[in-house]
Amino acid sequence: MDKLHVITPVKDSIELTKQTIRSVLESELNIPYNYTVYNDFSTVENTLILEKASKSLGFRLINLSDLTNHPSPNYLLVLQHAQQEALAEKADLLIVESDVVVKKDTLQKLNEATKLPQCGIAASVTVDEQGNVNYPYQHFHDIGNQVIRTTKHCSFCCSLLTYDFLKTYSFKELDPSKNWYDVTISHEALKHGFHNYIFGNLPVWHRPHSSRPWKQLKYSNPLKYYWIKFTKGYDKI
């Protein structure tokens, strides 16, 4: 496509989020694009910081508190809203989550990936600060600079969903009882005849779970993590 919608869902973790936003805005793109940050009930203080940044840096901020009373996470609403806007503009949709930093050429090269055969989703592999492949792509630790098709799910850390796929599958069909949808949407792309690609040559720096610190317990105290996950009903995939 010749137009791109870029979105970042945000929930606090404001200093890291600002790094994400700056990296997106510093991207070198040769096609028209717009950038929307969806604020999912951050604190009042952090909401004010985002509102000030949106004016000074020039991105669009949507406070989900203006659209819904449903408590965070509201990833379903974000996806549905973003899909509608992308379809209206006949644009691809690129998700950059708030714990990711992209390089200057990441968005442009992912956009060019739409030329690959039957591309449904094009995803950057994620790495840590030392450049080692990290969560959620550890199973692609030996990907190197390859671009590979995958039947495993693509994480939405930094992923482009093509217009052709968006117009084929409506996110209104997603299960509202879940919290996250990258697994479901990846599988739906395959079901509808599309191919999903992982780009080892377009790594992005990922700080896992920075916006949801309780999930760090998965590594430091797994028993407590699973207790919180199941007793509170968090993180339904």
SVG drawing of the C-alpha trace seen along z (x, -y; Angstrom):
<svg xmlns="http://www.w3.org/2000/svg" viewBox="-18 -22 44 45">
<polyline fill="none" stroke="black" stroke-width="0.4" points="0.0,0.0 1.0,-3.6 -0.2,-4.7 0.6,-3.4 -1.2,-3.7 1.2,-3.3 -0.2,-2.7 1.2,-2.3 -1.0,-1.2 0.2,-2.7 -0.3,-2.0 2.0,-4.0 5.8,-3.1 6.1,-6.6 9.9,-7.0 10.2,-3.9 7.1,-4.8 8.6,-8.2 11.6,-6.3 9.2,-4.2 7.4,-7.3 10.6,-9.2 11.9,-6.2 8.7,-6.0 8.7,-9.7 12.4,-9.6 11.7,-6.8 12.6,-7.5 9.5,-6.7 9.0,-7.6 5.2,-7.1 2.5,-9.0 1.8,-7.8 0.1,-8.8 0.9,-7.9 -1.6,-7.3 -0.9,-6.6 -3.7,-4.9 -3.6,-5.8 -5.2,-2.9 -6.0,-4.5 -2.6,-5.6 -2.4,-7.6 -3.5,-11.2 0.1,-12.4 1.2,-10.2 -1.8,-11.2 -0.8,-14.8 2.8,-14.0 1.4,-12.2 -0.9,-15.1 2.0,-17.5 4.2,-15.3 1.5,-14.8 1.5,-18.6 5.2,-19.1 6.2,-16.0 3.2,-15.9 1.5,-12.6 -2.2,-11.9 -3.2,-10.8 -6.4,-9.0 -7.4,-8.6 -9.4,-5.5 -11.2,-6.9 -13.0,-9.1 -14.3,-6.0 -15.0,-3.5 -15.5,-2.8 -14.0,0.7 -10.9,1.0 -7.5,1.6 -6.4,3.6 -8.5,2.5 -6.4,4.0 -9.5,5.3 -10.9,1.8 -7.6,0.5 -7.4,3.1 -11.0,2.6 -10.6,-1.2 -7.3,-1.0 -8.6,1.5 -11.6,-0.7 -9.3,-3.7 -6.8,-1.7 -9.6,-0.2 -11.1,-3.7 -7.8,-4.9 -6.9,-1.7 -3.7,-1.6 -1.6,1.1 -1.6,1.2 1.7,1.3 1.7,1.9 4.7,0.8 4.2,1.6 5.3,-0.7 8.2,1.5 9.9,1.5 12.4,-0.8 12.6,-0.7 15.4,-1.7 15.1,-4.5 14.5,-2.0 12.4,0.5 9.0,-0.8 9.9,-1.5 11.3,2.0 8.4,3.7 6.1,1.7 8.1,3.0 7.5,6.5 3.9,6.3 5.3,7.1 6.1,10.7 3.7,13.3 0.3,13.3 1.8,11.3 -0.7,11.2 1.6,10.2 5.3,9.0 7.0,9.0 10.4,7.8 12.3,10.2 12.9,8.8 16.3,8.5 17.8,7.3 20.2,4.4 23.1,6.7 21.4,7.8 20.4,11.3 17.0,12.6 14.7,12.4 11.1,12.9 8.8,13.7 11.0,15.0 13.5,17.2 12.5,20.1 13.9,18.1 17.3,17.6 19.2,18.8 17.3,16.7 20.3,14.5 19.5,12.1 16.9,14.4 13.3,13.6 11.3,16.7 7.7,17.8 6.2,19.1 3.1,21.0 3.8,20.0 2.2,16.8 3.7,13.4 3.9,11.2 2.6,7.7 5.7,6.1 6.5,4.7 4.2,6.1 2.6,4.9 -0.8,6.2 -1.5,5.8 -4.5,4.0 -5.4,7.1 -5.6,9.2 -7.4,6.4 -10.2,6.3 -10.6,10.1 -10.9,10.6 -12.9,8.3 -11.6,7.8 -15.2,7.6 -15.1,11.4 -12.4,11.6 -13.3,13.1 -14.0,10.2 -13.2,12.4 -9.5,12.4 -6.9,9.7 -4.4,10.2 -5.0,11.2 -1.7,11.8 -2.0,15.6 -5.6,15.5 -5.0,13.0 -1.8,14.7 -3.8,18.0 -6.7,16.2 -4.2,14.8 -3.1,18.4 -6.7,19.6 -7.6,17.0 -4.7,18.0 -2.1,15.5 1.6,16.0 3.2,14.6 6.8,13.6 9.5,13.0 12.3,10.6 15.6,11.5 17.2,8.6 15.0,6.0 15.5,6.5 13.9,4.2 15.0,3.6 12.4,5.1 12.1,4.5 9.7,7.4 6.7,6.5 7.8,3.0 4.2,1.8 3.1,4.7 5.7,5.1 3.8,7.9 4.7,10.2 8.4,10.0 7.4,12.4 7.2,15.1 11.0,15.2 11.7,14.3 8.8,15.9 6.8,18.2 4.5,19.6 3.4,16.0 3.1,15.1 0.7,18.0 -1.2,17.4 -1.9,13.7 -2.6,14.7 -5.3,17.3 -6.8,15.8 -7.2,12.3 -7.9,13.6 -5.1,11.6 -3.4,12.1 -6.0,14.2 -4.6,15.1"/>
</svg>
